[in-house]
Amino acid sequence: MRLLCGVELSPLPSQFCISSMISEMRTLALAQAVEAILQSDFVNIAWDATTIKVKHLNEVHVNTDSGHFTLDIATLPGGKATDYARHITDVILKAVECYCALHSNNDIVGILEKVKEKITSTMSDRAAVNRCVSQELKKFLGHDVLELNCNIHPLDGLAIEFRKVIKVVEDECGVCSELYGKDSVMLRAIMCISKMKYKSSGEPVWLKVFLENEGVNAKLLPRYVGNRFHILFSLCGNIRYLLPSLLKYFGKVCGKTAFAKQIHAALMLDEVQDELLVGGLFGKCLTGPWMTCLYRQNSISNLQSGEILKRALNNLSRLIGEPKLLWQTGFRCFDVSPCADDPVGEQLRAFAQTPFSLALASRAAESFKKVMERQLVRYLEGGDLHDLPPERVLLGTNAPADNMVSESNLGLADYLHRRAANASDSYIVAKVAYATNGTAQWLEGLEAHALYHVVGKSRLMLGKSKQYESSVRKEISSRLSAKIQGHAHSQSRQMTALVKSLMQTPDSFAVGIIDSDLQVSLEDVNVVSDIVKSPGTLLGREFMWVWNVDSADIAYRYRVIEQKRQDKFLALCFVNGSTVDDAQEHVFALQDLIADFLAGDAFFI
């Protein structure tokens, strides 16, 4: 470059230098979060977990007067309450250390106590493990906190329930299709259409072009991502709205392929069309307004959202006896303004009501009501979050109605993991926290010399992050070994129970073992059969027996010296390679020996 362009290039920074710079971003983002916590009177701490490329990631953030601030996204060894609680408490301590390093404050214990005092509520989904995590956090914080739940996540339960209702109704009516899968015909059709649109070549390209030529907005067919909030109901309504165009495409444009013919046949079924219609109408009156009312609405607190959902539940109950309300233009379960331009909603309400669609609407409304009552029981009358005294309500200040910040951060982490598959968790969280916390703008208010204080702390954090990731891998390996060993023990117990039952009739023992399809050689079956018929023949015999001790297989040598009972024996045993002088007495059950012999963990000498 110097010869060609006359430019002298300086050497690139080393990998360690870049890693240290990334770690500094993370340190500053954590210090910023603690500063926001200390400036607030009531802080809500929230978390959520997901699996990304076999990694079980947990995200932690806080909601303060200044907004939300990401604390950490890290791989956990598992999904136990102790795993989550340990991660959350560790990251709080880590954040306090970063704050003290930035401000040259050595009173880490004092700052930590202030941070603990500020945290007054928790936010998570309704998984049973999170209740246990909140209890552990109370012990760490040293005071009571208000346990709150995300009030958007119940939409997942509605989507699951709708799938169940549709499946039951189709089974009762005998609706069937050649489309692959065991779900309802309606759901299989939705999944196929979604796959057709989001593949990168061939017919999917034609589908996009066809929709554009028909003057259709391709965004009306979003990607189907399972039971995620409003997406299923939105797709139902949009596919019913686009049905003439889709039937034309699958019937004429690409009707030669068997796959297209199967989709076309499924969409032509009257029951499927009514199912799409009812799902779309529920999207317009229930799930869509639910998202509009509560999703990322900072003006609505978590406890206020409980009151809103209580009124929505009362409106939903009306649909059970009056399903025709679903087609009524002004009917909504939530008090939200209607969309100014909603051709899909107008078209759905214009479709005729059939006895099938009315019955389905009533049945779905009843199922939805049960789901909401179950999911929102803490917010409804009689629940521990209903009609709280003012001093308890204050604890929930800054707690939003939803935990979508976690969903957003985990989505960004997923994107970064896909871009850089080998990136460490510390790299990922540094990028996410620095961006979502707005740390770059916050740094403009700091003096330059203060930034130098975090350099050393950042390097220490980088080293600890590497140690933590190594310890997580070891813990995962240890748990996997324990799980495999537990599975082996379970199989051993099943084998022992089978042998014990067959030993009740010694003459038919061999036949019972062969009929059990245990893949045991006939020679081994005959050996144990003779022992079962005449247990006394075991006296004086020697055999090797492998036992698992501290996750390691150890072979012991046994010599039977006495028969205690019909099925109990006394033997001298010692580790293989030792002498008889080191032997110890051991009483064993005959069924245990036979079960392990058939499993290959024991053999006669």
N, C-alpha and C positions, 0 to 999 in steps of 0.2 A: 504493500500500500504506500510505503514511503517513496518508492521508485515510480509507481504509476500515478499516484495522486498528490504526492508531496505531503502526505499526512502521516504523522507519527501516532500509532495506536498504542495506548497503554494496555498492559496485561489485564485480562479479565480477573475479577475477584475470585478467590478460592471458594470451594463448596462450603467450607466451614464459615467463611465470611458471610455468604448468602444466608446460610442457616441461622447465623446469629442475627442478621438483619430482620429475618422473618420472625424470630423469637422476640425481638424488640417490639415489633408491631403487636404481638400478643400481649406482652407485658404492659404496654401503654394502654391497650384496650381494657385490660383488667383493672388497671389503676383508675381509668376513667369511670368504669362501672362502680367502683367503691366510692369514688367522689360523689356520684349521683345518689348512691345509697345514703351517705352521710348527710346529704342536703335534703333528704326526704323524711317525713315523719312516719309514713306507713309504706312498707315495701312488700311487694308480692314476689315470691320466688317460684318459678315454674320450670317444669321439665317434661320431656317426652323422649321416647326411644323408638328406634326402627332398625331394621337390618339392611345394610348396604353391602353387597358383594361379600356375603358371609360374615361381615363385621356387625356386631351388635353395638350400635352407637347410641349414646345418651346425650341429649342436648339440655343445657341449663342456662336460663336467663333470668333477669330480674325486671320487674315493672315498677318504675319510680315516678316521682313528680315530673322528671325531665324526659320520660319515655322509657322504652325498653332497651336493655343492654345485655348482649350476649356474654356469658361467662366462659362456657366451655362446650366442646363437642369431643367426646372421647370414646374409644372402644372399651367395652366392659367385658369381663370374662363370662358373664351370664346375665340372666334377668331376675336375680333374686333381690329381695328387699335390701339385704346387706350390701349388694353391689351398687345399687342406686344411692343408698344413703351414704356409703363411704365416698363415692364419687362427688356427691354434692357438698359434703362437709369438707372434703379435701380442696375443692376448687374455691370455696369461700375463704379458707385459710390462705390459699395460694394468692388469691386476689388481694387480700389484706397485705401480704408481704410485698406485692408489687407496688401497692399504693405507698407503703412506708418507704420503700426503696426510692421511689420518685421524689418524695418530699423529705428525704433524709430524716425520717422519724423512726426512732428505735423502739417506740412503745407499741410493739405489735400486739401484745396482749390487750392493751387498753383500746386500740382501734378495733380489734376483733370483737370485744365486748359491745362496743357501740354499734357495730354492724349487726350483731346478733339481736340487739334491742330493736333495731329498725325493722327487721323482718317480722311481719305480723300475719302473713297469710301465705298459703301454698296453692299451687294450681297444677293439676294433672288431669289425665283422663280417668275413666271409672274402673280401670283394672284393679283387682283386689290387692295386688302387690303395692300399689301406690298408697293405699291406706296405711300399710305397714311402714312405708318409707316416711310418711308424714309423722307417724308416731316416733320413729327414730330421730327425725329432725327436731321434734319437740324436746327430746332429751339433750340433743346437742345445743340447741338455742337456750335452754334453761327456762323457757316460758311457753305458755299456750299460744297456739296459732290457729287461725281460721282455715280449715281445709275446704278448698273450693274445687269445682270441676269445670272443665271446658264444656260450654253449652252449645257448641257446634257439632261435637262428636256424636251426639245422639242421632244425627242424620245418617251415620253409617248403619246404625241399628234399623232405621226405617228402610234403607235400601235392602238390607239382608232380609227383613220381614216381607217386603214386597216380592222378592224373589221366591220366598217360601210360599206365599199365598198364590202366586201365579202357577207355581209347580203343582200345588195341590189341586187347583181349579182345573188345570189342563189334564191331570190324571183322572179326575172325576168325569171330565167331558170326553176323554179319549182322544185328545189332540196329540198328534204325533208328526214327526218330520224325519227326513233322511239326513239332516244336518248332523255333523259329528258332535258328540257330547251327551251328557246326562242331565244337563240343566233344562229348564223350560224351553219350549220352542222359541218363545219371544226373546229370551236372553241369548240363545244361540244365534238367532238372526242378528241381534244387535252387535254381538261380538264379531260375527263374520263381516258385517258392513264396516265396522271400525277397522278391522284388519285390512279390508280392501282399500280403504282410504289412506292408511298410514304405512303401507309398504312402498318401496321406492321405485318399482319398475313394473312393466307389464300392465295388466288390467287396472291396478290402482291409479296409474297415471291417466288412463282413459276415463276412469270415474271422475277424477278431478276436472278434467277438461270437459267432460259431458255436463257436469253440474254448472260449470262456468258458462257453457253455451246455452244452458237452460235458464240462465239469469239467476242462479241460486247461489247464495253466500255459502262457500264451503265451510265456514266456521260453524255452521249449524250442525255439523257432524264432528264434534270433538272426540278425542281419543277416549275409548272406554278404559278406565283404570280400576275396575272392580267397584267395591262398595264404598266409594269415596263421596260422601256428602250428597250433593245435588245432581251429580253427573248422570246417574242412571235415569232419573226422572226427566232430566233435560233431553237426553237422547230419545227417550220414548216419545215425547211430544214432537221433537224435530223430525224424527223418522216418519211419524204419522202425518205430519205436515207435508213432508217431501215424498210421501208414498207414491203419488202418480209418476213423478220423475224417476224414482227408484225402480218401480215396476217396469217402466219403459226401458230403463237401462239393463236390468237383469233379464228382461224378457226378449228384447230385440237387439240391443247393442252387443251384448256378450252372452246371448242366450244359448250358444252352442256348447259351452262347457257344462259339465255335470254340476259343478259347484254353484254356478250362477242359477241353474235351473232349480237347485234345492233352495237357495235363498228366495227366489221368485215364488216357489210353491209355498214356502213358509209365510211370506208376506201376503199372499193371496187368501190365507185362512181368515175367516170372519172373526174367530176368537182372538187371533193374534192382533188383528187390527183394533179390536175393542180393548185389548190389554194395553197396547201402545197408547191408545186414547186416554184410558183411565190413568196410566202412569204419567202421561204428559199433563193432564189436568191437575193431578196432585202436585206436580212440579210448579204449576202456576199458582195454586192456592195455598200450598203448605211449604214445600222444601225451598222453592225459589224465594218467597217472601221471608222465610226463616234466615236464609243467607243475607238477604238485603237488609234485614232488620238488625242482625247481630254481628255479622262478619266484619271485623276490623273497625267496629264503631266505638271510638274512644270515649264518646259522650255517655255510653251506657256501661255501668259497672256490672260486675258479675252477679251481685245480689239483685240488682234491678232487672237483669235479664231473666232471673227466675220468675219474677212477677209477670213479665211479658209472656213467658212460655206457659204460665198457668192460664192466662186468658186465651192463648192459642189452643190449649188443650180443651177448654170449654167449647170453643168454636168447632174444633174437630169432632167433638162428640155429637154435634148436630148432624153431621154427615151420615152417622150410622142409621138414623131413622129417616133422614131426608137426603138421600144420595143425589137427588136432582139439583141440590144447591151447588154441586161441583161444576155444573154447566152454567151457573148464574154469573153474569159478568162482574157484578160488584162483590161477590163473596170471596173473602180471603181469611185465613186463620190468623194472620198478623195484620196489625194496623199500619200498613205501608201504602204509599201512593202507587197507583197503577202505572205501568210503563206507558209513556206517551205514544210510542210506536211499537206495537206488539202484534204483528200479523199472525204469528204462530198461535198465540193465545186466542185471538179472534176466530181463527179457523177451527181450532180444537173445540171451542164452545159451540160452533155452528154445526158440528157433526150430530147426527141423530142419536137419541138415547135408545138403547136396546135393553130388553130384560137382562141379557147377559152382562152388559156394561154396568147397569144399575146395581145388580147383585154383587158384582165384583167391587164396585166403588164402596158399597156398604161394608162388605167383608174386609176390604183393605183398611178402611177407616177404623173399624173395630180393632184390627190387629195393630195399627199405628197407635191407637189410644193406649193399648196395653204396653207397648214398647215405651212410650213417653212416660207413662205412670211409673214404670219400672226404672227407667233411666233418670228421671227427675224427682224421684221420691224424696230426696233430701230437701228440695226446693218447694215442694207442695205442702199443703196443710198437714201438720203432724210431723214433718221432717225437721231435722236439727238446724236447717238453714232458713226455715220459714219464720217470719215475724220475729226477727232477732231484736234484742234491746239495742238502743243507740250506741252504747259503748262497744258492742260486738260488731255492729255495722261499720264502725270506724276502722276496725281491723282490716276490713276488706277494701279499703280505699286503695286505688291504683290497680286493683285486680280487674282485668278486662273480662268481657263476657266469654271470650274464646282463648284458646291457646294456639292460635294460628301462627304466632311468631316462631314457635318450635317447628311447626310444619314447614315454614318458609326457610328457616335456617338449615333444617335437615335436607330440604330440597336443594339448597345451594351447595351443601356438603356433598350430596350425591352427584351433582353436576361436576364439582371439582375432582371428585374421585374418578369419575369417568374420563375426565381430561388427562389426569395424571394418576394412573392406577397404582404407582409405587409411592405416592406422596404419603408422608406420615400424618398422623392425627394433629400434631402440633402445627404443621404447615397449613392444614385445612382450617383449623380453628383460628389461626392467625389471620388468614384471608377473610374468613366469614366475620369474625368479631370486628376487625378493623373497618370493614365496609359497612356492616349494619349498625355499629355504634357511632359512626360518623367521627372516628378518632382523628382523621386528618384535619377537620375543621376545629376540633377541640384543642389540638396541639398549637394552633395559632395563638391561643391565649396563654401559653406557657412560656416561661423564659428559657432561652437556649441552654443555659448552663444546667438547668434542672434535668434536661434530657440525658446528660452524661451519667446521671446517677443510676439509670436503668440498664446500662450496658453490662455491668457485672452480673446484676440480677438476671438479666435475660440469658446470659451464658449458663448460669446455674440452672435456670428453668429448662434450657435446652437439654442439658445433661440429665436432669431428673425425668424429662419426658421420654428420653431414650430408655432410661431404666424402667420407667413405668410400663412402656410398651413391651419391653422384654419380660417383665413380671406378668403382664396380662397373657402373653403367649404361653408362659410356663403354667399359669393357672388354668388356662383353657386345656392344655395338654393333660394336666393332672385330673381335671374334671372329666375329660373324655376317657381317660384310663379307668377312673372310678365308675363311670357309666358302663363301660364295656364289662368291667368286672362284675358290676351289679346285674347286668344282663346275663352273664355267665352263671351267677349265683341263682338268679331266677329260673334259668333253665335247669340247673341242678336240683332246685327244690321241686320243680315239676316232675323231673325224672324220679326223684326219691318218692314222691307221692304215688306215682304210677307203679313203681316197684313194690311199695308197701301194700297197695291194694291187690296186686297180682299174687303176692306171697300168701294171701289168705287161702288160695287154692293151688298148692304146689304142683299138682299133677298137670294143670293147664297153664303153668307159668310160662313155659317156652312158647306155646301158641299165642299167649297174650302179648309177649314181647314182639314176636314176628308180626302179628296183626297191627301193632302200634306203629309200624313203618319207621323204626328208629335207625335204619341203615346200620344194623349191627350184624357182624358175620355169624353164620350158623354155628361155627366152632365156639365163639364166645357165649352164645345163647346156651349151648349145651353145658358149658362149664358152670355157669351160674345156676342153671336149672338143677344140676346135680347137687349143688350146695344148698339150694332152697329145699330140695326134697330131703336131704340128709345134712343138716347144719353141723352135726358133730364131725363131719369130715374136714372141717376147717381147722380143727385142732392140730397144732404142730406145723402148719403151713406158713410159708413166708411170702410176702408180697411187698411191692413198692406202692406207695400212696403219695400222690402229689397234692400239697396244700398250698393255698395262696396266703402268704404272710406279708403284710405291708406292701401289697401290690407286686410281690415277687413270688414266683413259683419255687417251692422247696420240696425236694423228694425225700420222704421218710421211708425207712425200712421197718417192716412190721414182722413180728413172730407171734402167732397166736398161742397162748399158754393155758387159757381156761375159758370155759363156756359158762357164763353167769346165768343166762336164761335162754329160752329158745332162740331169741333174736339179739342177745347181748353177749359180747365176748371181751375178754381181757387179753391185751397183747403188750409185748415189749416193743418200743419204737425208738429209733434213733436216726439222726440225720445220715443220709447216705454218705459213706466215706468215714464215719466214726466207727467205734468198736462197740461190742455188746456191753462193755463196762459203762458206757455213757447212756445206756438205754433207760427210758422211763416207762412206767406203766400207763396204759391208755385204754379206757373202755369205749368201745365203738358199737354202733348199731349195724346189724347185718344189712339192712336196706340201704344205709349210706354207702357201705363198701360196694355193694352190687351196682348201685346207681352210678357211682364214680367209675367202676370197672367198665360198665357199658358205655360211659361217656369218654373212656380213654384216659382217665386220670388215675387209674390203678391197674396193676398187672401182677400176676403171680410169677414167682421166681422158680 
